[in-house]
Amino acid sequence: MFRLIKRNYFLLISVFFILYFGFNLVSGERGLFSYIEKKELLYSLKKEKLSLTSKIEDMDHKNSLLSTNVDLDYIETLIRERFLFGKKDETIYIIKTDEK
């Protein structure tokens, strides 16, 4: 048995290294599966960043309508939506939607 191992020493070491590097290539912290998970995480974070950037731009625009050049039409829209005020002889209908 010892003689057989001595004769196939190079083959055994080669098989061990192939299995070792193959296993680490696929799994582990720097493996293929981890790479795919990190790529999906990066995609979702970029998508969230775009969403938050658009929300910030929208809020900046609404803030500029209320601070630098006061837009009376926007103020009237806010009062109508938030406080349910209307003009004289005007009927207001409230439509409830199911938001989850």
Buried (B, 14 or more C-beta within 10 A) or exposed (E): EEEEEEEEEEEEEEEEEEEEEEEEEEEEEEBEEEEEEEEEEEEEEEEEEEEEEEEEEEEEEEEEBEEEEEBEEEEEEBEBEEEEEEEEEEEEEEEEEEEE
